[in-house]
């Protein structure tokens, strides 16, 4: 599954009330084809979202999404490495949206 599709799924699951997390985590793992690296990339995007002041309204959802990625088995080193590039992309995107 491409990263954008995985992000969409995780964002949707993070926004919904979560009762039993196990099926949700299994769905996310399955969507990522069990790839800790892909989950790490997604986690890095959510981590960057939380650090972007322009994305503040999305912060709670991003925090929940980040924890879903981590609990689903994200590679945290990949998340840390992905965060700066994701933050730069978000800064450009948010700046363009504000203009």
Buried (B, 14 or more C-beta within 10 A) or exposed (E): BEEEEBBEBBBEBBEEEEEEBEEBBEBBBEBBEEBBBBBBBBBBBBBBBBBBEBBEEBBEBBBBBBBBBBBBBBBBEBBEEBBEEBBEEBBEEBEEEEE
